[in-house]
C-alpha cells in the first residue's frame, strides 16, 4: 500500500527504528485499507533485537468474550462459530499490541506514530484499486451504522475517490493521547460493549477492560541452513514451519 509504505520510509528518515516504522504503517493501514487492517483486528509481531541477537514475539490477538461458551452456541442452535455477525467477534487486540510494542522496543512516542494515520483520516485519502474492490465486495454485510460511516451515498468508494473518516480520526487521536486505556477502558470501550449488548452479542465491557497483549516465546526450526522463527499457537506460525 503506497501511502502506508511512504509513512514507514518517512519514519525511518526521521530517525525512528524498524518498530516505529512498522507501527506507523500499521496505523496508516487501519485508515487507508480498513477492510484488512482495522482497529477491530489483532496484532502479532516478531522482533529481532540486534544487540542481544534475540528474537521476541508479541501476541495481541483478542480473546473470545467470557460469555462465548459452548452452551452459548448450543442454545442458539449453532454447531460452529459463524463467519460474520456479533457471534464471531473477539476482543480487538491491535491497540494493546501497538502500545506494548512501542513501549518495549520503539523510540518515538505513540502520538507521533499515529499522526500520519490521523491526518489521512481527517484530510482524506485516495482509495486504491484493490481496496475499492474489497470495500464493494463486503458493503452488503454492513449494518445501518456502519453504512453511514463507511459508504458514500449508500455505495462503496470507487478507486481514486477521496475518503474522509472523521470518527476514526477522533478514535486514533484519543489513542494517541491516552494509549491502551483510552480504547479499552474509556468511552470507546464502553461504546463497543454497549453496541454488542444492545444487539444480543456476547462481548462485554469487562472483556475489553481486562485485555492485555502478551509477550511469548517464538517457535523456530531450521531450513537449508537458516533458522526460521514464527509466533507460536494460537497463530498459524506452526503451519509455516511444518
Secondary structure, DSSP 8 states (H G I E B T S, - for coil): -HHHHHHHHHHHHTT--HHHHHHHHHHHHHHHTHHHH-TTS-EEEEEEETTTTEEEEEEE---B-TT--HHHHHHTT-SS--SSSGGG-B---HHHHHHHHHHHH-SS-HHHHHHHHHHHHHH-EE--HHHHHHHHHHGGG--HHHHHHH-BTTB---TT-EE--HHHHHHHHHHHHHHHHHHHTSHHHHHHHHHHHHTT-S--HHHHHT---EEE--EEEEETTEEEEE--TTSSHHHHH-
